[in-house]
């Protein structure tokens, strides 16, 4: 039962990752449409040029979002590996205690 539960959670997380990508695509298309609207209002660029410009700006925004997401993912992986490397195993902890006890030469010990 535990494998099924964790398998379902893993599936949900994978769908969330796909949903995040879809949201980024929609945001980039929205930013491109905003650029298109500003070009129509504030410039006298021919309409034949406006469409390639807004498509290029949408692609540029999507590229920036993907690069940012990759950087954040890489940073979180580095943080997790640093936490795992910093963890002390119980056997190593007991070895340190044994070394500490050997430093004292006392009859009581």
C-alpha positions, 0 to 999 in steps of 0.5 A, a space after each residue: 500500500 505504501 508503494 501505491 501511495 508514494 507512487 501516486 504522490 510522485 505522479 502528482 508531483 510530475 504533473 505539477 512540473 508539467 503544469 509549471 511548464 504550461 504556465 510558463 508558456 502561457 506567461 511568455 505568450 501573454 508577455 509577447 501579446 503585451 509587447 504586440 499591444 505596445 508596438 501597435 499603440 506606440 510605434 509605426 512599425 508595419 503589421 508584417 513586422 509586429 508578429 515576428 517581434 511578438 513571437 520572438 519576445 515570447 520565445 525570449 521570455 520563455 527562455 528566461 523563465 526556463 533558465 531561471 527554473 533550471 538555476 533554482 532547481 540546480 540550487 535546491 539540488 546543491 542544498 540537498 546534497 550539502 545537507 546529506 554530506 553534512 549529516 553524521 553517521 552514527 558509527 562515525 559519531 561513536 568513533 569520535 566518542 571512543 577517541 575522546 575516551 582514549 584521551 583521558 587516562 583515568 582509573 574511573 574510566 
